[in-house]
Amino acid sequence: MLSPWAKVTILINLFAWYNLLVKDLVALSSSHSIGKGRCFSIQFRLFTGMMKEVSGGDDEDDGQIHGMVERNDDGLAVKK
């Protein structure tokens, strides 16, 4: 069992070892993290990274969320 603090690159490599795609990782993780399970450790990392992207804050996370969101005219994060 991986730590909930594992970096995204480690998770991607692990899934690739089992011939799974990033889409598989997102589908399986999001159902646990954002769905009915609402895993707060994952939500915190995800949304903290998104808010840093929007606000232009320091990059203290693993950087994987950066480049996945952009600012719209109102300065809000939107999915690319």
CNS distance restraints for C-alpha pairs under 8 A (distance, minus, plus):
assign (resid   2 and name CA) (resid   6 and name CA) 6.64 0.50 0.50
assign (resid   4 and name CA) (resid  41 and name CA) 6.73 0.50 0.50
assign (resid   4 and name CA) (resid  42 and name CA) 6.89 0.50 0.50
assign (resid   5 and name CA) (resid  41 and name CA) 7.82 0.50 0.50
assign (resid   5 and name CA) (resid  42 and name CA) 8.00 0.50 0.50
assign (resid   6 and name CA) (resid  10 and name CA) 6.57 0.50 0.50
assign (resid   6 and name CA) (resid  11 and name CA) 7.01 0.50 0.50
assign (resid   7 and name CA) (resid  11 and name CA) 6.64 0.50 0.50
assign (resid   7 and name CA) (resid  62 and name CA) 6.24 0.50 0.50
assign (resid   8 and name CA) (resid  12 and name CA) 6.10 0.50 0.50
assign (resid   8 and name CA) (resid  62 and name CA) 7.35 0.50 0.50
assign (resid   8 and name CA) (resid  64 and name CA) 6.58 0.50 0.50
assign (resid   9 and name CA) (resid  13 and name CA) 6.17 0.50 0.50
assign (resid   9 and name CA) (resid  64 and name CA) 7.90 0.50 0.50
assign (resid  10 and name CA) (resid  14 and name CA) 6.14 0.50 0.50
assign (resid  11 and name CA) (resid  15 and name CA) 6.16 0.50 0.50
assign (resid  11 and name CA) (resid  25 and name CA) 7.76 0.50 0.50
assign (resid  12 and name CA) (resid  16 and name CA) 6.09 0.50 0.50
assign (resid  12 and name CA) (resid  21 and name CA) 7.73 0.50 0.50
assign (resid  12 and name CA) (resid  22 and name CA) 6.26 0.50 0.50
assign (resid  12 and name CA) (resid  25 and name CA) 7.22 0.50 0.50
assign (resid  13 and name CA) (resid  17 and name CA) 6.20 0.50 0.50
assign (resid  14 and name CA) (resid  18 and name CA) 6.81 0.50 0.50
assign (resid  15 and name CA) (resid  19 and name CA) 6.44 0.50 0.50
assign (resid  15 and name CA) (resid  20 and name CA) 4.99 0.50 0.50
assign (resid  15 and name CA) (resid  21 and name CA) 6.60 0.50 0.50
assign (resid  15 and name CA) (resid  22 and name CA) 7.48 0.50 0.50
assign (resid  15 and name CA) (resid  25 and name CA) 6.90 0.50 0.50
assign (resid  16 and name CA) (resid  20 and name CA) 5.05 0.50 0.50
assign (resid  16 and name CA) (resid  21 and name CA) 6.19 0.50 0.50
assign (resid  16 and name CA) (resid  22 and name CA) 7.97 0.50 0.50
assign (resid  20 and name CA) (resid  24 and name CA) 6.06 0.50 0.50
assign (resid  20 and name CA) (resid  25 and name CA) 7.53 0.50 0.50
assign (resid  21 and name CA) (resid  25 and name CA) 6.60 0.50 0.50
assign (resid  22 and name CA) (resid  26 and name CA) 6.18 0.50 0.50
assign (resid  23 and name CA) (resid  27 and name CA) 6.09 0.50 0.50
assign (resid  24 and name CA) (resid  28 and name CA) 6.06 0.50 0.50
assign (resid  25 and name CA) (resid  29 and name CA) 5.80 0.50 0.50
assign (resid  26 and name CA) (resid  30 and name CA) 5.65 0.50 0.50
assign (resid  27 and name CA) (resid  31 and name CA) 6.32 0.50 0.50
assign (resid  28 and name CA) (resid  32 and name CA) 6.80 0.50 0.50
assign (resid  29 and name CA) (resid  33 and name CA) 5.80 0.50 0.50
assign (resid  30 and name CA) (resid  34 and name CA) 5.20 0.50 0.50
assign (resid  30 and name CA) (resid  35 and name CA) 6.37 0.50 0.50
assign (resid  31 and name CA) (resid  35 and name CA) 4.63 0.50 0.50
assign (resid  31 and name CA) (resid  36 and name CA) 7.13 0.50 0.50
assign (resid  31 and name CA) (resid  37 and name CA) 7.26 0.50 0.50
assign (resid  32 and name CA) (resid  36 and name CA) 6.87 0.50 0.50
assign (resid  32 and name CA) (resid  37 and name CA) 4.97 0.50 0.50
assign (resid  32 and name CA) (resid  38 and name CA) 6.28 0.50 0.50
assign (resid  32 and name CA) (resid  39 and name CA) 6.41 0.50 0.50
assign (resid  33 and name CA) (resid  37 and name CA) 6.16 0.50 0.50
assign (resid  33 and name CA) (resid  38 and name CA) 4.88 0.50 0.50
assign (resid  33 and name CA) (resid  39 and name CA) 4.56 0.50 0.50
assign (resid  33 and name CA) (resid  40 and name CA) 7.19 0.50 0.50
assign (resid  33 and name CA) (resid  42 and name CA) 5.86 0.50 0.50
assign (resid  33 and name CA) (resid  43 and name CA) 6.24 0.50 0.50
assign (resid  34 and name CA) (resid  38 and name CA) 4.92 0.50 0.50
assign (resid  34 and name CA) (resid  39 and name CA) 6.86 0.50 0.50
assign (resid  34 and name CA) (resid  43 and name CA) 6.80 0.50 0.50
assign (resid  38 and name CA) (resid  43 and name CA) 7.40 0.50 0.50
assign (resid  39 and name CA) (resid  43 and name CA) 6.32 0.50 0.50
assign (resid  40 and name CA) (resid  44 and name CA) 5.90 0.50 0.50
assign (resid  41 and name CA) (resid  45 and name CA) 6.56 0.50 0.50
assign (resid  42 and name CA) (resid  46 and name CA) 6.12 0.50 0.50
assign (resid  43 and name CA) (resid  47 and name CA) 5.94 0.50 0.50
assign (resid  44 and name CA) (resid  48 and name CA) 5.72 0.50 0.50
assign (resid  45 and name CA) (resid  49 and name CA) 6.08 0.50 0.50
assign (resid  45 and name CA) (resid  61 and name CA) 7.65 0.50 0.50
assign (resid  46 and name CA) (resid  50 and name CA) 6.34 0.50 0.50
assign (resid  46 and name CA) (resid  65 and name CA) 7.12 0.50 0.50
assign (resid  47 and name CA) (resid  51 and name CA) 6.07 0.50 0.50
assign (resid  48 and name CA) (resid  52 and name CA) 6.21 0.50 0.50
assign (resid  49 and name CA) (resid  53 and name CA) 6.24 0.50 0.50
assign (resid  49 and name CA) (resid  61 and name CA) 6.58 0.50 0.50
assign (resid  49 and name CA) (resid  63 and name CA) 7.52 0.50 0.50
assign (resid  49 and name CA) (resid  65 and name CA) 5.90 0.50 0.50
assign (resid  49 and name CA) (resid  66 and name CA) 7.24 0.50 0.50
assign (resid  50 and name CA) (resid  54 and name CA) 6.31 0.50 0.50
assign (resid  50 and name CA) (resid  65 and name CA) 6.45 0.50 0.50
assign (resid  50 and name CA) (resid  66 and name CA) 7.38 0.50 0.50
assign (resid  50 and name CA) (resid  69 and name CA) 7.10 0.50 0.50
assign (resid  50 and name CA) (resid  77 and name CA) 7.08 0.50 0.50
assign (resid  51 and name CA) (resid  55 and name CA) 5.95 0.50 0.50
assign (resid  51 and name CA) (resid  57 and name CA) 7.99 0.50 0.50
assign (resid  51 and name CA) (resid  77 and name CA) 7.79 0.50 0.50
assign (resid  52 and name CA) (resid  56 and name CA) 5.52 0.50 0.50
assign (resid  52 and name CA) (resid  57 and name CA) 4.62 0.50 0.50
assign (resid  52 and name CA) (resid  58 and name CA) 6.86 0.50 0.50
assign (resid  52 and name CA) (resid  59 and name CA) 7.27 0.50 0.50
assign (resid  53 and name CA) (resid  57 and name CA) 6.70 0.50 0.50
assign (resid  53 and name CA) (resid  65 and name CA) 7.87 0.50 0.50
assign (resid  53 and name CA) (resid  66 and name CA) 6.10 0.50 0.50
assign (resid  53 and name CA) (resid  69 and name CA) 7.30 0.50 0.50
assign (resid  53 and name CA) (resid  70 and name CA) 7.55 0.50 0.50
assign (resid  53 and name CA) (resid  77 and name CA) 7.83 0.50 0.50
assign (resid  54 and name CA) (resid  70 and name CA) 7.13 0.50 0.50
assign (resid  54 and name CA) (resid  71 and name CA) 6.22 0.50 0.50
assign (resid  54 and name CA) (resid  75 and name CA) 6.84 0.50 0.50
assign (resid  54 and name CA) (resid  76 and name CA) 6.54 0.50 0.50
assign (resid  54 and name CA) (resid  77 and name CA) 5.86 0.50 0.50
assign (resid  59 and name CA) (resid  63 and name CA) 6.59 0.50 0.50
assign (resid  64 and name CA) (resid  68 and name CA) 7.88 0.50 0.50
assign (resid  65 and name CA) (resid  69 and name CA) 7.24 0.50 0.50
assign (resid  68 and name CA) (resid  79 and name CA) 6.35 0.50 0.50
assign (resid  68 and name CA) (resid  80 and name CA) 5.88 0.50 0.50
assign (resid  69 and name CA) (resid  77 and name CA) 5.75 0.50 0.50
assign (resid  69 and name CA) (resid  78 and name CA) 5.41 0.50 0.50
assign (resid  69 and name CA) (resid  79 and name CA) 4.76 0.50 0.50
assign (resid  69 and name CA) (resid  80 and name CA) 5.48 0.50 0.50
assign (resid  70 and name CA) (resid  76 and name CA) 7.77 0.50 0.50
assign (resid  70 and name CA) (resid  77 and name CA) 5.35 0.50 0.50
assign (resid  70 and name CA) (resid  78 and name CA) 5.53 0.50 0.50
assign (resid  70 and name CA) (resid  79 and name CA) 6.65 0.50 0.50
assign (resid  70 and name CA) (resid  80 and name CA) 6.49 0.50 0.50
assign (resid  71 and name CA) (resid  75 and name CA) 4.92 0.50 0.50
assign (resid  71 and name CA) (resid  76 and name CA) 5.17 0.50 0.50
assign (resid  71 and name CA) (resid  77 and name CA) 4.84 0.50 0.50
assign (resid  71 and name CA) (resid  78 and name CA) 6.23 0.50 0.50
assign (resid  72 and name CA) (resid  76 and name CA) 5.56 0.50 0.50
assign (resid  72 and name CA) (resid  77 and name CA) 6.58 0.50 0.50
assign (resid  72 and name CA) (resid  78 and name CA) 6.63 0.50 0.50
